[in-house]
């Protein structure tokens, strides 16, 4: 992240002002009424900044802010707004028997919804691909990290299954094959800035909400079932879309680093699908049947926010306008197109 982003409302302005000072200087603030919390720019940016202190920190911000009591209190109130809106949009599931977890997750994975991957496969222009990569950079440049918080909260077979998945996400011990690095290489192949957080000012709240969902689930032990369900559905619904993305990029003449991230996920996630659904999610439910409902709810929450994001992006493109918060500038000379 080159610098702190610009505020998007009173809460993020209050937070960003305090973060540039010493910890202990954040005064209480009354939260406004967020009309649409799951896409509200002020709420989602503020929550994203609070969470980012637990990842790689923020430029020029003291590390001690991570556990500042006043900041945690503000974060808790923002999370309460986010959770309330999530539960309203996606009512919690009833008790789900462990034996039915795999079937329930597969039913969610087969639900129809707006298909961004299909659009990119057959219709997207280069400008759409640029925007898509910028949107996805909010998560893909930290890929696997939110789910890794679940590791110390699991035991036995589910823990082993999660670590098996995460080991692949982190390149199997090879830094050049870490999936976040593969995504960065794809961004660079398209002339985009691959620095972590470089485009935060352009990424809308509806996109940040998809990342904040993972941070919320990962940071709270009470949501360990939900983060497992989230990861399980993520792996179960990744292989086919990534194949479409790769085909769309090749249609535009791109190959090599541009498509490697997507090609890798076609293979890796096809293997991860059964591990995530049966060994991880099903295994956790068999250990503790009370978590079955949370596992399914976490998956449904992911499906809802992803559909909301895809609807936003496709709706903007249908109206021939940017899906970002501002125009994206990409130097043409930096874009490398495959020859032949």
Secondary structure, 3 states (H helix, E strand, C coil): CCCCCCCCCHHHHHHHHHHCCCCCCCCCCCCCCCCCCCCCHHHHHHHHHHHHCCCCCCCCCCHHHHHCHHHHHHHHHHHHHHHHHHHHHCCCCCCCCHHHHHHHHHHHHCCCCCCHHHHHHHCCCHHHHHHHHHHHHHHHCCCCHHHHCCHHHCCHHHHHHHHHHHHHHCHHHCHHHCHHHHHHHHHHHCCCCCCCCCCHHHCCHHHHHHHHHHHHHHHCHHHHHHHHHHHHHHHHCCHHHHHHHHHHHHHCCCCCHHHHHHHHHHHHHHHHHHHHHHHHHHHHHHHCHHHHHHHHHHHHHHHHHHHHHHHHHHHHHHCCCCCCCCCCCCCHHHCCCCCC
